Structure formats: C-alpha cells, structure tokens
C-alpha cells in the first residue's frame, strides 16, 4: 500500500497534467524504517554467510567431517540423520557446498528486495531449522555442553527467530517495539524470555561450571587469529583461570536479568535491551572471536551479531507510534499506515 504522502503527491501531479522528471519514481520510494533496516542487516548477514560458504576449504571433505562431528553426544534420533547428511556431502562436496552457498546468497538477496522479502523470510525459516539440525546438531543443546559463550543455542536457529520477529506484517495500531508488530507485544516478550532464559540455563551447564571450563574454551580460540585478537583471548582466558564456576554463575545471573527485564516499564526495558546489546558484543568478541572469520574456515558469524539484531528489534519506540511509522509522521497516519504493495516488507 502506498503511503498517504505519496498518494497526495500523485494527486497534485495528476491535476497539473504531468509529474516532474524522476519525481514519480521518487514518490514510490520511502526511506527504510526501523524494521526494514533490521531486515537489511539480516540480509547482509545471510550474504556474508553465503560468501563464507564459498571458501575453498568448504569444498573439501573437511566440511563434511565438521558437520559429522556435531552428532557427538546427541540422541540417536538426532545424530543418525546428521551422519547420513554428512556422508552425502562427503561423496559430493563440490555440488552440495555450491548449492548451500548459493541458497544462502539467494536468501540474503531475497530479503534485501522488498517484493520478495516474505518468500525469502519464510524460506529462511525452513532452511535455518534444517541446518540447525543437520549442520549444527541442534546447537549442542541436548549434549550438555552448550554454552552461550561459544554460541549456543546455535547461530542458525537465531536466523529463523529473526525472520519471525521481522516478518512484514501490516501496522494494526501502535506497537511498542519492532518485534511486537508481527506477533504482538506479549508473545514477542515471551520469545525474548525463552531465548535469554535458555542462555542463562546453558551458562550453568556442567562443562561450563568446571574450574577451567571457560578458560580452556577461550584460550583454544587464539590459534590462527590475528595478534590483537589472540592477545584478547589470552587475556580473557587468564582472567577466567580457576574461576569457571564463579564466572558461569555471574553470567547466568546477568542473562536471567536480561530475560526478565523485558517485562519492566519502558525506561527499564531500555536498560535491559542496552545490556543485551553489550553482552552480545562482548560474547562475539571474547567468546566467539568474531565468528572466527579472520582465522578462516568459519561458515557464519556465530550468534553474537544475531543476538544484537534481536535486541534492537525490542528497543522501545516512541509512545503511540507503530513500528513501521517514521517518527515525523502525523499521528493520524498511525491507524492507516501499512506495508508496501506486492508484499513489500518495510
């Protein structure tokens, strides 16, 4: 649906008999709102994942071996399909990996193009869930070794969650944050509670509570990283040495506070979301080494940037303003503003 402002401009030009050169095209374009900017950020991450999948190492048996390793510790009903998929990829590494990389590039381009955003987001949900199982072993959540520091519950499932939270639903009245628009404020808050509450739970897994658990996890990341990042790893690991239990408990408390904070009044929610952004960034740098992209062999950016995007989707908006409506728009437009034509997500 075209915005009222654009329709008004067309009416003026119709009475004048013609539109200025290029003005018609300009009239149909609207600056991306908060949700659309988050959609474009998600599209960029999908594109980066596709590019990473095209690395030469992904066209070798090493990729299938990496996937097969995710079956370890999982129940047979989960592990057997992972082993089966890894065997197929090992037999046809070039064709299968090229297909995976191309699919991810297509998802990114599809989300970036307004007219295909719904189809691309829907496809990304199906693809993400399949890869979460067959490529990540459900993020290790059933093995007892999952940790939010290393990326639990798995980056790929967060792509699916973002697709739901950023779905291009029409505006149906004021929304207090972007993620509330497609599913409603209460269900969106419940999704936040489940996500960050699960991270708190994973922080207290047995492997993370050991004296040297977090130290060993972070110290192992230094190999192959640039000097500045390897130094950061060694410094963080040194701080955590022999303090694994205390660090895990403190992290779990912070994550639990973030999970519950979404139900507080708006000023406190801003603090909660800001804390989630900071925690996401710290985990991405210290616990995930920027997804290990700089070391080579990474297939995605890991969970840090995705958690950050999720947090931004919950940032409180101005009172009484829909998530898709620019701050400068008149109040009377709030009840009528909707999506672009042909299923365009804003």
Secondary structure, 3 states (H helix, E strand, C coil): CCCHHHHHHHHHHHHHCCCCCCHHHHHHCCCCCHHHHHHHHHHHHHHHHHHHHCCHHHHCHHHHHHHHHCCCCCCHHHHHHHHHHHHHHHHCHHHHHHHHHHHHHHHHHHHHCHHHHHHHHHHHHHHHHHHHHHCCHHHHCCCCCCCCCCCCCCHHHHHHHHHHHCCCCCCCCCCCCCCHHHHCHHHHHHHHHHHHHHHHHHHCCHHHHCCCHHHHHHHHHHCCCCHHHHHHHHHHHHHHCCCHHHHHHHHHHHHHHHHHHCCCCHHHHHHHHHHHHHHHHHHHHHHCHHHHCCCCCCCCCCHHHHHHHHHHCCCCCCCCCCCCCCCCCCHHHCCCCCCEHHHECC
